[in-house]
């Protein structure tokens, strides 16, 4: 057995400890067999070394053997590590797409912890990949399944907040300050219910008209941010939203005016 310096022995022990940790519970590989192979390999590589073998020589042999994780079969690796390995070894054209999808999955799995902070980086990575493919005039193909989810999730949240966020805030403000003090609310139950529904309809419908105008005015940056999902959206679609808002507001105003 070759003689090692304390630093070299520590390096080897750390490597073997990490290896045993990786192989814990593995079915296809025995940690004892791997450790024996590692030690035999080091003996063969450094058998001609003069004096105690230093840490530098041991590190060189271990680097050639590869990281401790390499001894674990691919099918027995944790799912997250398989994803990381796939990202690191995938072709350049796929790495950013894999990274975007990995961040998207992490945002869902860790939603209660840091999920909301991961979905934006996932969306940015996805959008960057879409732009990269466009600059190269390449179709996304199967990679669309990796980059679309995060863009779609952020888009759905943005649409929801745009359509119902401000109206709900306005209604909550009015309710906190009391309908009776701000408006002439009927005293009977049916009248109050009709007034409440009508007021909600007026607020929502009016806001949809405003939101449609805002989105139509800033259509180009909106389409750029959420490309390619909004590539087919045009100003006429926001005109439809404004029309719906006008109908809702008009119908709701009728409920408020009608008091009999």
Residue, then its C-alpha position, 0 to 999 in steps of 0.5 A: x500500500x502506498x504511503x500518503x500525506x495527511x492532506x492526500x489521505x483526507x482528499x481520498x477519504x472525502x471522495x470515498x465518503x461522497x461516493x458512499x453517500x451517493x450509492x446509499x440505497x443503490x441496487x445495482x452497485x455496491x459501495x464496498x466494491x466501488x471503494x475497492x476499485x478506487x483504491x486499487x486504481x490509485x495504487x496502480x497509478x501512483x505505485x512508482x511515486x517516491x516518498x509519501x504521495x501528496x494531495x496534488x497527485x491524489x487529486x489528479x487521479x481522482x479527477x481522472x476517475x470522475x466525480x463520485x456521482x458517476x458511480x451511480x447508475x443513471x436510472x437510480x439518480x434523483x430526478x432533479x440530478x437527472x435534469x441537471x445532467x441533461x441540461x449540462x450535457x444537452x446540445x447548446x440549442x436545448x440547454x436554455x430550454x431545459x433550464x427554463x422548464x426546470x425553473x418552471x417545475x421548481x416554481x410549482x414544486x416549491x410554490x409555498x417557499x420560493x415558487x413565485x420568485x422562480x416563475x419570472x426567471x423561468x419566463x425570462x429564460x423561455x422568452x430569451x430562447x424564443x427570441x434566440x430561435x427567431x433570430x436563427x429563423x429556426x422553428x421551436x418544434x418539440x422545444x415549445x413544450x419546454x418554453x411555453x408553460x412558463x410564458x403561458x402561466x405568467x400570461x394567465x396571471x397577468x390577464x387575470x389581474x388585468x381583468x379582475x384586479x382593479x375592479x375588485x379593488x374598487x369594489x372593496x374600497x366602496x364596500x369599506x366606506x359603505x354604499x349608504x354613505x356614497x350612493x342612494x341605495x334602496x332600503x328593501x332587500x331586492x333593491x339592495x341586491x340589484x344595486x350591488x350587482x349593478x354597481x359591480x357590473x358598472x365597475x367591471x364593464x367600465x374598467x374593461x373599456x379602459x383596459x382594452x384601450x390601454x392594451x391596444x395602445x401598448x399592443x407592440x410591447x405586450x406582444x413582444x413580452x408574451x411572444x409567441x403566444x400573443x403573435x395572433x392578437x390584434x387591436x380588433x380583439x381589444x375592441x371586442x373586449x371594450x364592446x363587452x365592457x360597454x354592454x356589461x356596464x350598460x346592462x348593470x346601469x339599467x339595474x341601478x336605475x330601475x328601482x321598481 
